């Protein structure tokens, strides 16, 4: 059974920081591309950051220079360090695990709420 369990969300003031974690089980973590997505009320779910199995990263333009994605294959965990948070970063953040070769697998976590407000 595959599980992606996010943690680290919460309420933070503008300019503050949070670190999200996503612990994976039931998959060969090291071969999966891992990503963080977010969905604000009434909006679509968008990619925030992704780190492929080889370690290359990419980011949405809106978070470049503020957010950092990283992974620890020994702990089956992916992280999202979020600095200089803005009210527009408020959303539910979802962890994603994706693998494609001869077959495709795509898994989602349950989401963690991040609220940036005074």
Buried (B, 14 or more C-beta within 10 A) or exposed (E): EEEBBBBBBEEBEEEEEBBBBBBBEEBEBEEBBBBBBBBEEEEEBEBBBBBBBEEEBEBBEEBEEBBBBBBEBEEBBBBBBBBEBEEEBBBBBBBBBBBEEEEEEEBBBEBBEBBBEE
